[in-house]
Amino acid sequence: MNFVSGITLRGIEAVPVEVEVVASGGMFSISVVGLPDAAVREARERIRAALRTLGVTLRGHISINLAPADIPKEGALLDLPMAISAACTLGATSVARPSIFIGELALDGRLRAARGAVPAAILAKRLDMDLYAPEENALEIGLVGGVRAWKVASLAELIEHLNGSGELRRVEAVVAPDETQPVFVPDFSDIKGQAAAKRALEIAAAGHHNILLAGSPGSGKTMLAGALKGILPPLSDHELMDVVLLRSTAGRPFSLRRERPFRAVHHTASTVAICGGGGNIRPGEISMASRGVLFLDEFPEFARDVLEAMRQPLEDGQITVSRASGSVTYPAKVLMVAACNPCPCGYAGDVDERCKCSPMSLEKYRRKLSGPILDRIDLHLSIPRLTPSELVSLEGASGESSAEARRRVVKARNIQRGRWACFGIECNSELTENILRRHIKLNGEIKNFLTQVLNRTKLSGRGLSRVFRVSRTIADLEGVREIELHHVAEALSYREGEALSWMTR
């Protein structure tokens, strides 16, 4: 019975790959079948050189089959299982129980880190299999509790372990330390003025709501977005695992800090770069920012198809990437922070500077932001430029610190987590329409107020639902059980205020 398996990745899941090797007579050659990509086919030379360092010489025709044959195999993480299976076929070693091997081989037999170690550990745990992985992947594997895994530095060390003449070190369980108060720059107290913007960012952080910052150049939009990192709550255990799983799948470095991801994307990024895809499907920026912040500066300068492609993942919290080779689904639970100028020159509506844009350029600029994408942004905020006296005031702190705001955000998140735990929901932005309608109670005064507002505004059904979610978050920040009128009024002010008035005229 063949006990040697590797993995291939489909999205963030590991798919087991059984590795079979047959040696026959004839001239020397190595063939790999089972839909391998170029990296898998090139493993032939790495395997041959690594085995030669152990005195194991490949002769005749070597056939390597990667089963199941109808699933594409990608990357160098199949180097180790192919080498072990070849060594078993030639009698150099044997594997006593079903095991998963991952890792890229160097020509001298050393083992390099492989992407996908966390999905491999989850698969090994689920199938009750042993896991042999590179030493560099031990930390992330240790986060998956209950898996039997060993650290492997080289092919020679692994062969000695399998033959009983040596002993590999077990991967020890790792527990991420509790987060202490991080120090982020800028701090809320470093930002002069902008009390309304700080309040909106606190609401966005507390309920994981998308936010749009619109204002003239130099008004501090980018600085405010950067300060958002300092008030976000730390990652919970399962959120940390989600982040580590994504980074492992993409082959990105990670840490055990509970700091939420913050991805700042340039406006020249393509749809594939943001949403994911490519020949070998990989997660995009919207997935790498999951459980954290996706910052899109110069929002209208992004290509229209890029913005429209984000509509569905912003609504659903996940994105499905479909290609000819198959479809994969990645998480996309992002807090999107978008920043933009009111016009191409940046001064439309400014009290000090006159806008120099032509009507045609204004119309073209405004058309880049469609109604549907704006409807998926909960908070719209206008950022005024600071006065000269505020700009030259450098001494002392301006208002409360990020630590104080963070404490309120953490408290509000804990309230939401406790309230919605039975639905598997972490925060108010994830509430479905069904849950929202059944569990958000409005008194008669609020209903009359909303009726009056809806008679004079163009608020959509989706927009109204987002008002309810933001209202619930504002109430949670105050520690109030039921939504009150002033909560709804504040939430509405972020939808029908002046933030986008210059773009909708």
Backbone torsions as a table, in degrees:
resi	resn	phi	psi	omega
1	MET	NA	138.0	-179.2
2	ASN	-87.9	118.1	-179.0
3	PHE	-104.1	10.1	-174.9
4	VAL	-100.7	121.2	178.3
5	SER	-134.5	154.1	169.7
6	GLY	-122.4	-161.8	176.2
7	ILE	-139.1	158.6	162.8
8	THR	-129.3	158.2	-173.1
9	LEU	-104.3	132.9	171.4
10	ARG	-123.6	97.3	-172.6
11	GLY	71.0	-128.2	179.0
12	ILE	-101.1	12.9	179.1
13	GLU	-107.6	143.4	175.3
14	ALA	-93.5	131.8	177.1
15	VAL	-107.5	125.7	-178.6
16	PRO	-66.5	140.4	178.8
17	VAL	-125.6	115.4	177.0
18	GLU	-81.1	129.9	-176.2
19	VAL	-107.2	117.6	179.7
20	GLU	-115.4	135.8	-180.0
21	VAL	-129.3	132.0	177.2
22	VAL	-127.5	131.2	177.1
23	ALA	-108.8	132.7	179.1
24	SER	-134.6	172.6	-177.9
25	GLY	-73.8	178.9	178.4
26	GLY	108.0	-172.9	179.2
27	MET	-68.2	152.2	-176.8
28	PHE	-68.1	132.6	172.7
29	SER	-165.9	156.3	176.8
30	ILE	-128.6	125.2	176.9
31	SER	-121.3	139.0	179.2
32	VAL	-119.2	124.3	179.9
33	VAL	-123.7	160.0	-178.0
34	GLY	115.1	35.8	179.7
35	LEU	58.5	51.8	176.6
36	PRO	-79.3	149.3	172.8
37	ASP	-89.6	-175.0	-175.1
38	ALA	-61.5	-40.0	-179.2
39	ALA	-63.5	-37.2	178.8
40	VAL	-70.0	-41.4	179.7
41	ARG	-65.3	-35.9	179.4
42	GLU	-69.5	-14.2	179.2
43	ALA	-62.3	-18.4	-178.4
44	ARG	-55.2	-45.5	-177.9
45	GLU	-73.3	-34.9	178.4
46	ARG	-66.4	-41.9	179.5
47	ILE	-64.0	-45.4	-178.0
48	ARG	-60.9	-45.7	-178.4
49	ALA	-68.7	-40.9	-178.9
50	ALA	-65.3	-42.0	178.7
51	LEU	-67.3	-32.6	-179.4
52	ARG	-64.4	-31.8	178.2
53	THR	-65.3	-18.2	178.3
54	LEU	-97.2	1.8	-177.6
55	GLY	82.9	12.8	178.5
56	VAL	-100.3	115.0	-176.6
57	THR	-107.4	130.0	177.8
58	LEU	-83.6	129.2	-179.8
59	ARG	-131.8	156.9	178.1
60	GLY	71.8	-159.6	-179.9
61	HIS	-93.9	123.0	-179.4
62	ILE	-107.5	119.3	177.7
63	SER	-107.4	125.5	178.8
64	ILE	-116.1	121.4	179.5
65	ASN	-111.3	131.0	178.9
66	LEU	-109.7	108.9	-175.0
67	ALA	-109.7	145.4	3.5
68	PRO	-71.9	144.7	-170.8
69	ALA	-74.7	-15.8	-174.4
70	ASP	-96.9	6.6	177.8
71	ILE	-107.1	125.2	178.7
72	PRO	-60.4	138.3	178.0
73	LYS	-110.8	136.7	-175.7
74	GLU	-138.6	155.2	172.8
75	GLY	83.3	174.2	-176.7
76	ALA	-93.0	4.6	-176.8
77	LEU	-72.0	-7.5	177.1
78	LEU	-92.4	1.3	178.9
79	ASP	-56.2	-51.3	-173.7
80	LEU	-64.8	-47.9	179.7
81	PRO	-63.4	-33.6	177.6
82	MET	-67.8	-38.9	178.8
83	ALA	-66.4	-43.0	-179.9
84	ILE	-66.0	-41.3	179.7
85	SER	-64.8	-38.4	177.0
86	ALA	-65.2	-41.0	179.4
87	ALA	-65.1	-36.4	176.6
88	CYS	-65.1	-42.2	-179.5
89	THR	-62.7	-36.8	-179.0
90	LEU	-86.3	2.5	176.6
91	GLY	80.8	12.9	-178.8
92	ALA	-80.5	-19.9	179.5
93	THR	-162.1	-179.6	175.7
94	SER	-152.6	155.4	-179.9
95	VAL	-115.3	122.0	-170.5
96	ALA	-81.8	-27.4	-177.9
97	ARG	-142.1	159.7	-177.8
98	PRO	-54.6	127.7	-174.6
99	SER	-141.4	150.7	174.4
100	ILE	-109.7	130.6	178.3
101	PHE	-118.0	133.5	174.3
102	ILE	-136.8	150.7	176.6
103	GLY	145.4	151.1	177.2
104	GLU	-98.4	132.4	-178.1
105	LEU	-90.3	137.7	166.5
106	ALA	-86.4	165.8	-177.5
107	LEU	-65.9	-24.3	179.0
108	ASP	-93.7	8.7	176.3
109	GLY	95.0	-5.0	176.7
110	ARG	-67.7	156.9	-178.2
111	LEU	-111.1	126.5	178.0
112	ARG	-99.7	157.1	-178.9
113	ALA	-60.0	149.0	179.3
114	ALA	-123.6	146.2	172.9
115	ARG	-77.6	153.8	179.0
116	GLY	90.0	16.5	-178.4
117	ALA	-66.9	-38.3	-179.8
118	VAL	-68.0	-47.7	173.7
119	PRO	-57.4	-36.4	178.1
120	ALA	-64.4	-40.7	179.4
121	ALA	-65.8	-40.4	178.1
122	ILE	-63.6	-41.1	178.5
123	LEU	-65.4	-45.4	-179.7
124	ALA	-60.6	-39.3	178.0
125	LYS	-65.4	-43.1	-177.4
126	ARG	-67.3	-36.7	-177.4
127	LEU	-93.3	1.1	-179.3
128	ASP	57.6	50.6	179.0
129	MET	-116.7	155.5	173.2
130	ASP	-76.3	154.1	179.5
131	LEU	-129.8	130.1	175.1
132	TYR	-118.4	120.9	-172.4
133	ALA	-140.9	159.8	178.8
134	PRO	-60.4	151.1	179.6
135	GLU	-56.8	-37.2	-176.6
136	GLU	-65.1	-19.5	179.3
137	ASN	-94.5	1.3	-172.8
138	ALA	-63.4	-38.4	-175.9
139	LEU	-63.1	-46.6	-178.6
140	GLU	-70.4	-35.0	177.0
141	ILE	-64.6	-35.1	-179.5
142	GLY	-62.9	-20.3	177.6
143	LEU	-71.6	-20.4	179.2
144	VAL	-88.6	98.5	-175.8
145	GLY	-67.9	146.3	174.0
146	GLY	83.7	12.2	179.1
147	VAL	-100.7	139.5	175.2
148	ARG	-89.6	106.9	-174.9
149	ALA	-136.6	149.1	179.5
150	TRP	-125.7	144.9	176.7
151	LYS	-85.6	133.1	-178.9
152	VAL	-123.3	124.1	178.1
153	ALA	-94.1	-32.2	-177.6
154	SER	-152.6	163.3	178.3
155	LEU	-64.7	-37.8	179.8
156	ALA	-61.9	-43.3	179.5
157	GLU	-62.6	-38.6	179.6
158	LEU	-68.6	-42.0	179.2
159	ILE	-62.0	-41.3	178.1
160	GLU	-62.3	-40.6	178.9
161	HIS	-63.9	-45.0	-179.1
162	LEU	-66.3	-31.0	-179.6
163	ASN	-86.4	-4.2	178.5
164	GLY	84.2	6.0	-179.7
165	SER	-96.9	0.8	178.7
166	GLY	-152.7	173.8	-178.2
167	GLU	-139.4	123.5	175.6
168	LEU	-80.8	157.1	176.5
169	ARG	-84.8	136.6	177.6
170	ARG	-73.1	149.8	172.4
171	VAL	-78.6	121.8	-178.1
172	GLU	-87.4	148.5	177.9
173	ALA	-63.3	141.2	-178.3
174	VAL	-120.0	133.9	175.6
175	VAL	-117.6	122.8	179.8
176	ALA	-66.1	133.9	-179.2
177	PRO	-66.9	152.8	174.3
178	ASP	-62.4	141.9	-175.8
179	GLU	-75.6	127.8	169.5
180	THR	-89.1	169.1	-178.0
181	GLN	-62.6	112.8	-179.4
182	PRO	-74.1	159.7	176.4
183	VAL	-108.9	112.8	179.8
184	PHE	-114.4	148.2	174.3
185	VAL	-121.0	125.5	5.1
186	PRO	-85.2	155.9	172.2
187	ASP	-88.7	154.6	177.0
188	PHE	-54.3	-37.5	-177.6
189	SER	-71.0	-13.8	177.4
190	ASP	-81.8	-14.7	-175.3
191	ILE	-94.0	118.0	-179.4
192	LYS	-76.1	135.9	177.5
193	GLY	64.3	-145.1	175.7
194	GLN	55.0	41.4	180.0
195	ALA	-62.2	-39.0	-179.8
196	ALA	-66.2	-39.2	179.3
197	ALA	-66.5	-40.1	178.6
198	LYS	-64.1	-39.0	177.6
199	ARG	-62.7	-44.8	-179.8
200	ALA	-64.7	-38.7	178.2
201	LEU	-65.7	-36.5	177.6
202	GLU	-64.1	-41.8	177.2
203	ILE	-64.2	-43.1	179.5
204	ALA	-60.6	-43.6	-179.4
205	ALA	-67.9	-38.3	-176.8
206	ALA	-67.8	-38.1	-177.4
207	GLY	-109.8	3.4	-178.3
208	HIS	59.7	48.8	-178.0
209	HIS	-98.6	140.6	175.2
210	ASN	-68.3	147.1	-176.3
211	ILE	-141.0	142.4	177.0
212	LEU	-117.4	126.6	177.8
213	LEU	-108.9	115.9	-179.2
214	ALA	-116.7	130.3	-180.0
215	GLY	-178.6	168.5	-178.0
216	SER	-68.2	161.0	176.4
217	PRO	-57.8	137.9	178.5
218	GLY	85.2	5.7	-179.3
219	SER	-80.6	-11.7	175.4
220	GLY	102.2	20.8	-177.5
221	LYS	-62.8	-47.3	-177.9
222	THR	-65.8	-39.3	178.8
223	MET	-64.5	-40.6	178.4
224	LEU	-64.6	-42.3	178.9
225	ALA	-62.7	-39.6	177.5
226	GLY	-65.3	-34.0	-179.9
227	ALA	-70.9	-18.4	179.1
228	LEU	-60.4	-31.5	-180.0
229	LYS	-57.5	-34.9	-174.3
230	GLY	-75.7	-12.0	-179.1
231	ILE	-112.5	-0.8	178.2
232	LEU	-72.8	142.5	178.7
233	PRO	-68.6	155.9	177.8
234	PRO	-67.4	156.2	177.5
235	LEU	-66.4	135.4	171.6
236	SER	-74.7	174.7	-176.8
237	ASP	-59.2	-49.1	-176.5
238	HIS	-74.1	-27.7	174.5
239	GLU	-68.3	-39.4	176.5
240	LEU	-61.2	-41.3	177.7
241	MET	-63.5	-38.4	177.1
242	ASP	-60.4	-44.0	-179.1
243	VAL	-66.2	-45.4	-179.7
244	VAL	-64.0	-39.3	179.4
245	LEU	-61.1	-44.2	178.7
246	LEU	-65.1	-44.1	-178.2
247	ARG	-68.2	-35.2	176.4
248	SER	-65.8	-42.2	179.0
249	THR	-61.6	-38.4	-178.8
250	ALA	-85.4	-6.3	-179.2
251	GLY	73.5	28.1	-179.5
252	ARG	-96.9	151.1	176.2
253	PRO	-67.6	157.3	-178.7
254	PHE	-145.8	168.5	175.0
255	SER	-135.8	168.5	179.4
256	LEU	-87.7	2.8	178.0
257	ARG	-68.3	145.5	-178.0
258	ARG	-88.9	24.5	178.3
259	GLU	-74.6	133.6	-178.1
260	ARG	-74.4	148.7	179.0
261	PRO	-62.4	146.7	173.5
262	PHE	-137.0	110.4	-176.7
263	ARG	-114.8	116.7	176.3
264	ALA	-100.5	120.1	-172.5
265	VAL	-110.4	133.8	177.4
266	HIS	-76.3	150.3	-173.8
267	HIS	-71.6	-8.0	176.0
268	THR	-85.4	-0.7	-178.6
269	ALA	-62.6	144.1	-178.7
270	SER	-85.9	171.7	177.3
271	THR	-61.5	-41.1	179.7
272	VAL	-65.0	-40.2	-179.4
273	ALA	-63.2	-36.4	-177.2
274	ILE	-88.1	-42.7	-174.4
275	CYS	-95.1	-17.7	-178.3
276	GLY	101.0	165.2	179.7
277	GLY	136.0	-142.9	-176.4
278	GLY	94.7	176.9	179.7
279	GLY	-58.8	-55.6	169.3
280	ASN	-96.6	108.8	-169.0
281	ILE	-58.1	126.3	178.1
282	ARG	-127.3	154.4	178.0
283	PRO	-68.6	147.1	177.7
284	GLY	-94.8	-174.9	-177.3
285	GLU	-62.1	-33.7	-178.3
286	ILE	-67.7	-26.4	175.6
287	SER	-85.5	-38.4	179.1
288	MET	-66.0	-21.4	177.1
289	ALA	-91.9	2.4	-177.9
290	SER	-56.9	138.8	-174.8
291	ARG	73.7	5.7	179.3
292	GLY	-139.7	-143.9	-171.8
293	VAL	-115.7	134.5	170.3
294	LEU	-111.5	112.2	-176.9
295	PHE	-101.0	119.1	179.8
296	LEU	-114.7	97.2	177.4
297	ASP	-82.3	154.7	-175.3
298	GLU	52.4	52.9	-172.5
299	PHE	-51.3	-45.7	-179.1
300	PRO	-69.4	-14.0	-179.3
301	GLU	-80.9	-11.0	174.2
302	PHE	-68.0	148.2	178.4
303	ALA	-59.7	143.4	-176.2
304	ARG	-58.4	-40.2	-178.4
305	ASP	-68.0	-27.7	176.3
306	VAL	-67.4	-45.9	-179.8
307	LEU	-64.2	-41.8	-179.3
308	GLU	-68.5	-31.4	179.3
309	ALA	-67.8	-21.0	-179.3
310	MET	-85.8	-7.6	-176.6
311	ARG	-59.9	-50.1	-176.9
312	GLN	-65.9	-47.9	179.7
313	PRO	-64.9	-31.6	176.9
314	LEU	-65.3	-30.6	-179.9
315	GLU	-81.3	-42.4	-170.7
316	ASP	-96.5	-18.3	-177.5
317	GLY	77.7	12.5	175.4
318	GLN	-154.7	161.1	-179.7
319	ILE	-136.0	132.7	177.9
320	THR	-104.3	122.5	179.7
321	VAL	-104.9	119.6	-177.2
322	SER	-111.6	131.1	176.3
323	ARG	-136.4	174.4	-180.0
324	ALA	-60.8	-30.5	-178.1
325	SER	-79.8	-8.6	178.8
326	GLY	141.6	-176.4	-179.8
327	SER	-123.3	141.1	175.7
328	VAL	-132.6	152.0	179.6
329	THR	-118.4	128.6	178.2
330	TYR	-115.1	149.2	173.6
331	PRO	-69.0	150.6	178.9
332	ALA	-148.2	48.5	-179.5
333	LYS	-85.9	76.0	-174.6
334	VAL	-104.8	151.2	166.0
335	LEU	-98.0	106.9	-176.2
336	MET	-88.3	127.1	172.8
337	VAL	-113.3	115.4	179.4
338	ALA	-110.6	141.3	178.1
339	ALA	-129.2	141.0	-178.9
340	CYS	-153.3	159.6	170.3
341	ASN	-90.1	158.1	-178.8
342	PRO	-74.4	-13.7	-179.2
343	CYS	-162.0	173.0	-178.8
344	PRO	-57.6	-41.0	179.3
345	CYS	-79.8	-21.1	174.3
346	GLY	96.7	0.4	-171.7
347	TYR	-119.6	15.9	175.9
348	ALA	-63.7	127.9	-179.8
349	GLY	82.0	-0.8	-179.4
350	ASP	-76.0	141.0	-176.0
351	VAL	-79.7	-19.4	-176.2
352	ASP	-106.4	-36.1	-177.3
353	GLU	-107.2	145.6	180.0
354	ARG	-95.8	135.1	178.8
355	CYS	-69.4	133.9	-178.3
356	LYS	-108.7	10.4	-176.2
357	CYS	-80.0	143.9	175.1
358	SER	-77.0	156.5	178.1
359	PRO	-55.5	-35.7	-179.5
360	MET	-66.9	-44.2	-179.6
361	SER	-68.2	-34.4	176.3
362	LEU	-63.2	-45.1	-179.5
363	GLU	-63.6	-42.2	179.5
364	LYS	-63.7	-40.5	-179.8
365	TYR	-65.5	-43.3	-177.1
366	ARG	-70.0	-29.8	-178.7
367	ARG	-71.1	-16.0	-179.6
368	LYS	-67.7	-25.8	178.9
369	LEU	-102.2	105.1	-177.8
370	SER	-78.1	157.6	176.3
371	GLY	-57.5	-45.1	-178.9
372	PRO	-60.1	-37.9	-179.4
373	ILE	-73.3	-36.3	177.2
374	LEU	-68.1	-31.1	-180.0
375	ASP	-66.4	-21.3	-179.1
376	ARG	-91.8	4.7	177.0
377	ILE	-105.4	118.6	-170.4
378	ASP	-70.8	-40.3	-172.7
379	LEU	-119.4	120.9	175.3
380	HIS	-109.9	123.4	-172.9
381	LEU	-133.7	133.9	174.9
382	SER	-91.0	129.3	-178.2
383	ILE	-108.0	104.8	179.7
384	PRO	-75.8	152.9	174.7
385	ARG	-73.3	148.9	-179.7
386	LEU	-72.0	152.4	175.8
387	THR	-73.8	159.5	178.0
388	PRO	-55.3	-38.4	-179.8
389	SER	-66.0	-36.1	177.8
390	GLU	-69.7	-35.9	-177.9
391	LEU	-67.2	-37.4	-176.1
392	VAL	-89.1	-3.1	179.0
393	SER	-84.5	100.4	-174.8
394	LEU	-102.3	-20.7	-173.3
395	GLU	-84.1	148.0	173.0
396	GLY	75.6	168.6	178.6
397	ALA	-86.7	154.9	179.5
398	SER	-115.0	94.5	179.8
399	GLY	82.6	-168.9	-175.9
400	GLU	-76.3	163.7	-177.4
401	SER	-85.4	169.1	175.8
402	SER	-63.2	-32.6	-178.8
403	ALA	-61.8	-39.6	179.7
404	GLU	-67.3	-44.0	177.8
405	ALA	-65.4	-36.3	-178.8
406	ARG	-64.4	-37.5	179.0
407	ARG	-61.9	-41.1	178.0
408	ARG	-67.4	-38.9	179.2
409	VAL	-63.7	-45.3	179.2
410	VAL	-61.1	-42.4	179.3
411	LYS	-62.2	-43.8	179.1
412	ALA	-65.4	-39.7	177.9
413	ARG	-63.6	-38.8	178.6
414	ASN	-64.4	-38.0	176.8
415	ILE	-61.9	-45.7	-179.1
416	GLN	-64.9	-42.7	-178.6
417	ARG	-62.5	-39.6	178.1
418	GLY	-69.5	-38.1	-177.3
419	ARG	-70.8	-41.0	-172.5
420	TRP	-103.0	10.2	-176.5
421	ALA	-57.8	-35.7	-178.1
422	CYS	-67.1	-17.6	178.5
423	PHE	-101.2	-0.6	-177.6
424	GLY	71.6	29.2	-176.6
425	ILE	-110.2	137.3	-177.2
426	GLU	-91.9	-37.4	-173.5
427	CYS	-147.9	168.7	-171.5
428	ASN	-64.7	-29.7	-178.6
429	SER	-64.8	-19.3	-178.1
430	GLU	-88.9	-2.0	-177.1
431	LEU	-62.0	130.7	176.0
432	THR	-80.7	164.2	179.6
433	GLU	-58.8	-40.3	-178.1
434	ASN	-61.9	-48.3	179.8
435	ILE	-66.6	-39.9	-178.1
436	LEU	-60.2	-47.1	-176.8
437	ARG	-69.0	-31.3	-176.5
438	ARG	-83.9	-24.8	-170.3
439	HIS	-119.1	-5.5	174.7
440	ILE	-98.2	113.4	-177.3
441	LYS	-99.6	130.5	178.8
442	LEU	-120.9	133.3	177.6
443	ASN	-81.9	174.0	-176.3
444	GLY	-62.0	-35.3	-179.8
445	GLU	-63.4	-41.9	179.7
446	ILE	-68.2	-40.7	179.9
447	LYS	-62.8	-42.1	177.7
448	ASN	-63.9	-40.8	178.8
449	PHE	-62.8	-44.5	-180.0
450	LEU	-65.8	-37.5	178.6
451	THR	-60.9	-43.4	178.1
452	GLN	-63.6	-41.7	-179.2
453	VAL	-65.7	-44.5	-177.1
454	LEU	-67.9	-23.7	177.9
455	ASN	-71.8	-20.5	-178.1
456	ARG	-118.2	3.6	177.1
457	THR	-125.4	170.5	-179.5
458	LYS	-106.9	36.6	-177.7
459	LEU	-68.9	127.2	179.7
460	SER	-80.9	171.5	176.1
461	GLY	-61.3	-40.1	178.0
462	ARG	-65.4	-41.1	179.1
463	GLY	-62.4	-39.4	178.6
464	LEU	-65.4	-39.5	177.6
465	SER	-62.0	-38.1	178.7
466	ARG	-69.0	-32.7	174.2
467	VAL	-62.1	-42.4	178.4
468	PHE	-62.5	-42.1	-179.1
469	ARG	-64.3	-44.0	179.0
470	VAL	-65.3	-38.8	177.4
471	SER	-60.0	-42.0	179.1
472	ARG	-62.6	-38.6	179.0
473	THR	-67.1	-42.2	178.5
474	ILE	-61.6	-42.0	177.3
475	ALA	-63.4	-38.3	179.0
476	ASP	-66.5	-36.7	176.8
477	LEU	-62.6	-31.5	177.7
478	GLU	-87.5	-7.9	-178.5
479	GLY	73.1	28.0	-177.5
480	VAL	-97.8	137.0	-176.2
481	ARG	-71.8	-44.8	-176.7
482	GLU	-109.3	148.9	177.0
483	ILE	-71.0	134.4	179.4
484	GLU	-113.4	170.5	-173.8
485	LEU	-59.1	-43.0	-177.3
486	HIS	-69.2	-23.8	174.2
487	HIS	-66.6	-46.1	179.6
488	VAL	-65.8	-40.8	-179.7
489	ALA	-62.6	-41.4	178.4
490	GLU	-66.9	-42.1	178.8
491	ALA	-61.4	-40.4	178.7
492	LEU	-66.3	-32.4	-178.7
493	SER	-63.1	-25.1	178.1
494	TYR	-83.9	-6.9	178.5
495	ARG	-105.6	-33.2	-175.1
496	GLU	-117.4	19.2	-179.2
497	GLY	-80.3	-158.0	-174.3
498	GLU	-90.7	-0.8	-172.1
499	ALA	-57.4	-39.7	-177.0
500	LEU	-115.1	14.7	-175.9
501	SER	-63.2	-32.5	-179.5
502	TRP	-71.0	-24.5	-177.7
503	MET	-90.0	-13.4	-174.8
504	THR	-110.5	5.8	179.3
505	ARG	-73.9	NA	NA
